[in-house]
């Protein structure tokens, strides 16, 4: 059983990271969706690996590297909610 304070740290980190990914994704959208397939693959791979390494680095700092599957769920839900909110604001 994980202590409650560690669970809250993981959830808050994942929530903030989901928002961070949403912002970074929209900032670098042109670099990810470039013209040639080769550069698209290289950019997407480096973008994904960089973000994953940064997330695991933050996990190591905040909660000694404890990783749970619900943290991924929180990241995906947060990213989806940010996109819904951004679409509502644009309309």
NORHU-V870219 format. One record per helix or strand of 2 or more residues. SS is the DSSP state (H for helix, E for strand). FROM is the first residue (numbers start at 1). TO is the last residue. If there is no record, write none. Layout:
SS & FROM & TO
SS & FROM & TO
This chain:
H & 4 & 27
H & 29 & 32
H & 37 & 63
H & 69 & 90
